[in-house]
Amino acid sequence: MRITITGRNIEITPGLRQAVESKLSKLERYFTPQTDVIVTLSVEKERQKIEVTIPVKGNIIRSEQVSNDMYVSIDLVEEVIERQLKKYKNKLVDAKQGSTHFKADFIEKDAPEEEEIQIIRTKRFGMKPMYPEDACVQMELLGHNFFVFQNAETEEVNVVYKRKGNTYGLIEPEF
């Protein structure tokens, strides 16, 4: 695995670099040596955040962990990625996806029985056109973390969602 480490508002000390590399090297049993692993360490006030992104054909394996100690965040991120790999192994190495990024012994090993995804509820609702700012207000009034609406400007279905730090995100379709 080729690990690329960058920092935002933090200097990557030899100790941090060594901690990231030693923790993520545990993932080498899953990936081929040509697999790129992109790591971003950042500090915002008291928040120590690590983001790990592993692009594999057709998918992105990603984890983001935040704590008040960077070393704790580093420990957590490796565990989350390993859990993701085990849980979604069958989907990741499906013939359509290609398995060039994964080691053969990981692919050939029997996967644990997958928890079947079950949709237990379907909601239907009318969508009246509104602006993204109005959708954020509506989302707050409902007490939800996201809100689906028809954008009055584009007439397309969009989603607004709550982000950390009392900010909002907008998801728009791309054709």
C-alpha positions, -999 to +999 in steps of 0.1 A: +000+000+000+012+035-008+002+058+020+001+095+014-002+117+045-011+154+044-019+178+072-042+208+075-034+231+104-011+205+118+026+196+113+031+159+104+057+149+130+077+117+127+057+103+156+024+110+139+036+096+106+049+065+123+016+061+142-005+064+110+017+041+090+019+014+117-019+014+123-028+014+086-002-012+078-026-037+094-047-032+063-019-045+040-034-080+044-064-069+023-048-047-004-022-051-031+010-030-029-002-008-057-033+004-037-032+041-028-043+052+007-049+090+011-047+102+047-055+137+058-049+149+094-065+181+105-070+202+136-099+225+142-101+240+177-101+210+200-111+185+172-084+162+160-096+146+128-082+119+105-097+111+071-087+080+052-097+074+016-089+043-004-101+045-040-108+010-054-123+004-088-160+014-087-160+023-049-143+045-024-136+031+011-136+060+035-136+067+071-134+099+091-128+099+128-127+129+152-117+130+189-097+153+212-066+132+207-051+125+172-037+091+183-072+080+194-086+091+161-059+071+143-067+040+163-105+043+155-101+049+118-083+016+112-109-004+130-138+012+111-121+005+077-115-031+087-151-035+097-163-020+064-141-043+044-154-074+062-190-063+060-190-054+023-164-078+010-189-096-013-199-063-029-164-049-032-149-079-050-179-086-072-169-094-107-184-061-119-161-042-095-129-060-103-106-072-076-073-058-088-068-038-055-074-067-031-051-096-022-061-130-034-064-146+001-088-119+012-110-125-019-109-163-016-116-164+021-153-171+029-171-140+039-193-140+069-230-142+062-240-108+051-268-090+070-294-086+043-304-050+037-341-047+045-362-017+037-389-018+064-407+015+056-415+035+026-426+071+029-444+090+002-449+128+003-458+156-021-429+179-030-437+215-036-409+236-052-388+255-027-354+271-024-325+254-006-326+279+022-363+273+027-356+235+027-331+240+055-357+259+076-382+231+070-356+205+080-350+223+112-387+226+120-391+189+115-360+181+136-345+159+109-309+156+097-318+158+060-346+170+038-356+160+003-372+187-018-378+199-054-355+228-061-375+258-073-346+271-094-337+239-112-369+218-108-348+188-098-350+167-066-323+179-041-313+170-006-302+194+021-284+179+052-269+190+085-231+191+087-209+195+117-204+230+130-240+241+124-236+243+086-256+227+058-249+207+027-268+205-006-269+174-028-278+180-065-281+154-092-254+153-119-263+139-153 
